[in-house]
Amino acid sequence: MPELRKDPITGRWVIIAAERAMRPSDFIRQPAVPTGGRFCPFCPGNESKTPPEVLAYRPGGGRPNEPGWTLRVVPNKFPALRVEGDLNRQGEGVYDRMNGVGAHEVVIETPDHMLTLSELSEKQVEDVFWAMRDRIVDLRRDKRLRYIIVFKNHGAAAGATLEHTHSQLIALPVVPKRAQEELDGSRRYFDYRERCIFCDILRQESDSGARVVLESEHFLAITPYASRFPFETWILPKRHSSHFEASEIPEMQNLGWIERAILRKIDKVLERPAYNLMIHSSPVQEGAMAHYHWHIEIIPKLTNAAGFEWGTGFYINPTPPEEAARFLRDVGLV
């Protein structure tokens, strides 16, 4: 029988369609793998085809905006928001508006066009997170910016327009609705129980083990209880911290290991699917929060939202998270 599950953080309901019980082989998908053969502005030698870099890692030294880099961060050539100008907030009757002030940057994760994030070395994946952290620390100095979302669209089905592996960062002058829902839900829980709901989830999932995918020294990876999508996976730090950019050196090193391991598991079980990856963190102008806990969400693109989902806010997940966790656990480390 189908089961309704309520997300304890946001209050969002999900239908777990257990009678469908879709296994990995039941999903129709195109593997998201680089093919090459086309001009790529992210490849070495084409640095002049992107805006000037704002950050680059060059272990051997070298001049900016030239080959020799292992990782490069550049402003998006077609940004969703622009850093110049004032917010100029205005009201027009019941409507509010402001200028599209913000920042939009691209993290080019490797010079090798044919590699995906899961195929990089552990240190290379760690460096990707260091670059994200470095850019957040720099951008939060701009007091106009209130929230910074870091995300990765892997594969055309997940929204990627270029196949060279990269992530993106968008700094916003407002806190987005979905982030605010998590913040509000976790605050209500904290006000009632005087505990962080994410810390309680960590303890309960660790004790149960039913939805644990992988555990490391500093992180726990789970398929959440009210998973919206099949094989949705979260990575949560064991130490309470509300801001991703406040992570300590051992945590960042360990994050590179567990992120790579989880992506390789997903690649193995689901035959290299497209996916979206998001870092959920606290508003950058706020101090440390006792009620919120940063984390990473990974969503393989196996199903599509349709009229029911858009009309109700419910999601239908044909693979129970316990089954998804078992498939991912059983593949071992690859």
DOVEX-444804 format. One record per residue (C-alpha): residue in three letters; x negated, y, z. Coordinates in steps of 0.25 Angstrom, whole numbers. Example, Ala and Ser with C-alpha at 12.3 -4.5 7.8 and 13.67 -1.06 7.14 Angstrom:
% residues 2
ala, -49, -18, 31 $
ser, -55, -4, 29 $
***
This chain:
% residues 334
met, 0, 0, 0 $
pro, -5, 14, -3 $
glu, -10, 22, 9 $
leu, -9, 37, 13 $
arg, -22, 42, 20 $
lys, -24, 56, 26 $
asp, -37, 63, 25 $
pro, -40, 66, 40 $
ile, -48, 79, 36 $
thr, -39, 86, 26 $
gly, -25, 79, 28 $
arg, -25, 75, 13 $
trp, -17, 62, 10 $
val, -23, 51, 1 $
ile, -16, 39, -5 $
ile, -24, 26, -4 $
ala, -18, 18, -15 $
ala, -24, 5, -9 $
glu, -15, -4, -18 $
arg, -23, 1, -30 $
ala, -36, -2, -24 $
met, -44, 2, -35 $
arg, -58, -4, -36 $
pro, -70, 3, -42 $
ser, -68, -4, -55 $
asp, -54, 0, -56 $
phe, -57, 15, -59 $
ile, -59, 20, -73 $
arg, -71, 29, -74 $
gln, -82, 34, -83 $
pro, -96, 32, -76 $
ala, -102, 46, -74 $
val, -116, 44, -79 $
pro, -125, 55, -86 $
thr, -126, 52, -101 $
gly, -136, 63, -106 $
gly, -137, 67, -120 $
arg, -132, 81, -119 $
phe, -138, 94, -115 $
cys, -138, 96, -100 $
pro, -141, 110, -93 $
phe, -145, 103, -80 $
cys, -157, 95, -86 $
pro, -171, 99, -85 $
gly, -175, 109, -96 $
asn, -162, 115, -96 $
glu, -163, 124, -84 $
ser, -161, 136, -92 $
lys, -147, 131, -96 $
thr, -142, 133, -81 $
pro, -142, 145, -73 $
pro, -155, 147, -65 $
glu, -156, 137, -53 $
val, -153, 141, -39 $
leu, -160, 129, -33 $
ala, -170, 118, -39 $
tyr, -178, 107, -33 $
arg, -192, 107, -40 $
pro, -201, 97, -32 $
gly, -213, 100, -42 $
gly, -210, 115, -42 $
gly, -207, 122, -55 $
arg, -200, 135, -60 $
pro, -185, 137, -58 $
asn, -176, 134, -69 $
glu, -186, 124, -76 $
pro, -187, 109, -76 $
gly, -194, 102, -64 $
trp, -182, 102, -54 $
thr, -176, 90, -47 $
leu, -163, 98, -44 $
arg, -157, 111, -48 $
val, -146, 120, -44 $
val, -140, 130, -53 $
pro, -128, 139, -54 $
asn, -117, 133, -62 $
lys, -117, 139, -76 $
phe, -102, 140, -76 $
pro, -99, 143, -61 $
ala, -85, 142, -55 $
leu, -89, 154, -46 $
arg, -100, 165, -47 $
val, -108, 170, -36 $
glu, -108, 185, -40 $
gly, -97, 194, -35 $
asp, -88, 197, -24 $
leu, -76, 188, -19 $
asn, -66, 200, -21 $
arg, -55, 193, -14 $
gln, -41, 197, -19 $
gly, -26, 194, -17 $
glu, -15, 195, -27 $
gly, -2, 192, -20 $
val, -3, 178, -15 $
tyr, -15, 175, -23 $
asp, -30, 176, -19 $
arg, -42, 177, -28 $
met, -57, 181, -27 $
asn, -69, 181, -36 $
gly, -75, 168, -40 $
val, -87, 170, -31 $
gly, -96, 158, -28 $
ala, -107, 149, -33 $
his, -107, 137, -42 $
glu, -120, 129, -43 $
val, -125, 116, -49 $
val, -135, 106, -43 $
ile, -142, 99, -54 $
glu, -146, 86, -46 $
thr, -157, 81, -55 $
pro, -164, 84, -68 $
asp, -161, 70, -73 $
his, -148, 71, -81 $
met, -146, 56, -81 $
leu, -145, 54, -66 $
thr, -133, 55, -57 $
leu, -133, 59, -42 $
ser, -133, 45, -38 $
glu, -145, 41, -46 $
leu, -154, 52, -40 $
ser, -163, 49, -29 $
glu, -159, 50, -14 $
lys, -168, 63, -13 $
gln, -162, 69, -26 $
val, -148, 67, -20 $
glu, -153, 73, -7 $
asp, -159, 85, -15 $
val, -145, 87, -21 $
phe, -139, 89, -8 $
trp, -151, 98, -3 $
ala, -148, 107, -16 $
met, -134, 108, -12 $
arg, -137, 112, 2 $
asp, -147, 122, -2 $
arg, -137, 129, -11 $
ile, -126, 129, -1 $
val, -136, 135, 9 $
asp, -139, 146, -1 $
leu, -125, 149, -6 $
arg, -119, 150, 8 $
arg, -127, 163, 10 $
asp, -117, 169, 1 $
lys, -106, 173, 11 $
arg, -95, 173, 0 $
leu, -96, 158, -2 $
arg, -88, 150, 8 $
tyr, -89, 136, 3 $
ile, -99, 128, -6 $
ile, -94, 115, -12 $
val, -105, 106, -18 $
phe, -99, 95, -27 $
lys, -104, 86, -38 $
asn, -95, 81, -51 $
his, -102, 69, -56 $
gly, -96, 64, -70 $
ala, -87, 71, -79 $
ala, -75, 65, -72 $
ala, -79, 72, -60 $
gly, -80, 85, -67 $
ala, -95, 86, -71 $
thr, -97, 93, -83 $
leu, -112, 90, -84 $
glu, -117, 76, -82 $
his, -131, 80, -76 $
thr, -129, 77, -61 $
his, -126, 89, -53 $
ser, -118, 95, -42 $
gln, -111, 108, -40 $
leu, -110, 119, -29 $
ile, -99, 129, -28 $
ala, -99, 140, -18 $
leu, -85, 146, -15 $
pro, -80, 159, -8 $
val, -69, 151, -2 $
val, -67, 137, 5 $
pro, -60, 128, -4 $
lys, -47, 121, 0 $
arg, -52, 107, 1 $
ala, -64, 111, 9 $
gln, -54, 119, 18 $
glu, -45, 107, 20 $
glu, -56, 99, 25 $
leu, -61, 110, 34 $
asp, -47, 113, 40 $
gly, -44, 98, 41 $
ser, -57, 95, 49 $
arg, -55, 107, 58 $
arg, -41, 103, 62 $
tyr, -47, 89, 66 $
phe, -58, 96, 73 $
asp, -48, 105, 81 $
tyr, -40, 93, 85 $
arg, -51, 83, 88 $
glu, -63, 91, 90 $
arg, -71, 82, 80 $
cys, -75, 83, 66 $
ile, -66, 74, 57 $
phe, -77, 71, 48 $
cys, -86, 66, 60 $
asp, -74, 57, 64 $
ile, -72, 52, 50 $
leu, -87, 48, 50 $
arg, -86, 41, 64 $
gln, -73, 33, 60 $
glu, -78, 29, 46 $
ser, -91, 25, 51 $
asp, -84, 16, 62 $
ser, -74, 10, 52 $
gly, -83, 8, 40 $
ala, -72, 6, 30 $
arg, -74, 18, 22 $
val, -89, 20, 24 $
val, -97, 19, 11 $
leu, -111, 22, 16 $
glu, -118, 27, 29 $
ser, -132, 34, 30 $
glu, -139, 40, 42 $
his, -132, 54, 40 $
phe, -120, 51, 32 $
leu, -107, 42, 30 $
ala, -101, 40, 17 $
ile, -86, 35, 17 $
thr, -74, 34, 8 $
pro, -64, 43, 16 $
tyr, -52, 38, 22 $
ala, -42, 46, 13 $
ser, -51, 45, 1 $
arg, -44, 53, -10 $
phe, -51, 46, -21 $
pro, -57, 32, -24 $
phe, -71, 31, -18 $
glu, -71, 45, -13 $
thr, -83, 45, -3 $
trp, -88, 55, 8 $
ile, -102, 57, 13 $
leu, -101, 62, 27 $
pro, -113, 67, 36 $
lys, -113, 60, 50 $
arg, -118, 73, 56 $
his, -107, 83, 58 $
ser, -110, 95, 49 $
ser, -100, 104, 42 $
his, -110, 109, 31 $
phe, -117, 101, 21 $
glu, -128, 111, 20 $
ala, -131, 109, 35 $
ser, -136, 95, 32 $
glu, -149, 91, 39 $
ile, -161, 86, 31 $
pro, -159, 71, 35 $
glu, -144, 72, 31 $
met, -147, 78, 17 $
gln, -158, 67, 15 $
asn, -147, 56, 19 $
leu, -137, 63, 11 $
gly, -145, 61, -2 $
trp, -145, 46, 1 $
ile, -131, 43, 4 $
glu, -125, 52, -7 $
arg, -134, 44, -17 $
ala, -130, 31, -11 $
ile, -115, 34, -11 $
leu, -115, 39, -26 $
arg, -123, 27, -30 $
lys, -112, 18, -23 $
ile, -101, 26, -31 $
asp, -109, 24, -44 $
lys, -110, 9, -41 $
val, -96, 6, -37 $
leu, -89, 16, -47 $
glu, -98, 15, -58 $
arg, -104, 29, -58 $
pro, -91, 37, -57 $
ala, -89, 52, -58 $
tyr, -88, 58, -44 $
asn, -86, 71, -37 $
leu, -95, 74, -25 $
met, -92, 86, -15 $
ile, -99, 91, -2 $
his, -89, 96, 8 $
ser, -95, 106, 17 $
ser, -90, 117, 26 $
pro, -89, 132, 21 $
val, -103, 138, 20 $
gln, -100, 150, 28 $
glu, -95, 142, 40 $
gly, -104, 137, 51 $
ala, -105, 123, 56 $
met, -91, 117, 58 $
ala, -88, 106, 68 $
his, -75, 101, 61 $
tyr, -81, 99, 47 $
his, -91, 89, 41 $
trp, -97, 91, 27 $
his, -97, 79, 18 $
ile, -98, 74, 4 $
glu, -86, 68, -5 $
ile, -88, 60, -17 $
ile, -76, 57, -26 $
pro, -78, 47, -38 $
lys, -69, 51, -49 $
leu, -61, 38, -51 $
thr, -46, 44, -50 $
asn, -40, 57, -54 $
ala, -30, 66, -47 $
ala, -17, 67, -53 $
gly, -3, 73, -51 $
phe, 0, 66, -37 $
glu, -14, 71, -32 $
trp, -12, 85, -37 $
gly, 2, 86, -32 $
thr, 1, 80, -18 $
gly, -14, 82, -14 $
phe, -14, 67, -11 $
tyr, -24, 57, -18 $
ile, -22, 43, -22 $
asn, -34, 34, -20 $
pro, -34, 20, -26 $
thr, -46, 15, -18 $
pro, -45, 15, -3 $
pro, -58, 21, 3 $
glu, -61, 8, 11 $
glu, -62, 1, -3 $
ala, -70, 12, -9 $
ala, -80, 12, 3 $
arg, -81, -3, 2 $
phe, -84, -3, -13 $
leu, -95, 8, -10 $
arg, -101, 1, 2 $
asp, -102, -13, -5 $
val, -110, -8, -17 $
gly, -121, -5, -7 $
leu, -133, 5, -9 $
val, -136, 6, -24 $
***
